[in-house]
Amino acid sequence: MAKIKIKENDYSSEAIGAKLEGLYELQNVDSQIDKIKVLRGELPLEVTDLELEIEKLNERLVSQGSADDELNNSINQQNQKIQDANALIEKYNTQQMKVRNNREFDAINKELEFQGLEIELANKKIKSFELELVENADKIKLLKAKIRERKKHLKNKKSELDVIVKSTEKEEARLLTQKKKLTKNIDDRLMNSYEGIRLSSKNGLAVVKVKRNACGGCFSSVTAQHHLNIKMRKDILFCESCGRILVPDDIDAN
């Protein structure tokens, strides 16, 4: 059985009772806040996920736009190669008119053939780049459509969330203010224990009443002596099965 160590002058039933009442009241406030969060459901998470998805889609759109620029630059480079090759062909044709022997004629012919092959290769590359441009344009079109669709979905989810938030914001603000006041009166070690139990509990219950000699959280039996100590507020006592903080069933009367 775990216990919280407290100062000597805090061992009175009045001091223990005050601590238990503070924890029980804090639990009630937290439970009400939890209900508000349940009302919102998965909407906050859905909104966050959609925002992240749109951000990634926009990054992909920028990337596709960069690919477009690179393809256009590649086409321009190949067109420049064609221009350069045509200029050389014109130059070699002029030189061919002035050759003095067969060796020079054959050398110029080889250069002319080479430049012709360069032009043919450049045109093939241009056609390939142009096909990639068409495919990339389709990808950009699909991305833009997807972004519009996700933005519309995000807008609807935000509207749903805003309606719920507006209907509960005053109550939530009141509860958060109340929680802040309550936590100021609870020592740090006890508060850390409380928060730790809440996090490990599926229903967020860290403080429960003992009802019919059983834990109000896991419904495990509580021994008569343990129950008596709880009713007499002899210490901060925990359930030996689930670890929740146990309070007497008549705590509401105080």
Protein Blocks (a to p, Z undefined) as FASTA:
>chain_A
ZZddddfklmpfklmmmmmmmmmmmmmmmmmmmmmmmmnmmmlmmmmmmmmmmmmmmmmm
mmmmmmmmmmmmmmmmmmmmmmmmmmmmmmmmmmmmmccbfklmmmmmmmmmmmmmmmmm
mmmmmmmmmmmmmmmmmmmmmmmmmmmmmmmmmmmmmmmmmmmmmmmmmmmmmmmmmmmm
mmmmpcfklmmmmmmmmmmpmnlpabdcdeehiafklopacdfklmmmmmnopaccddfk
lopacddfklmmZZ
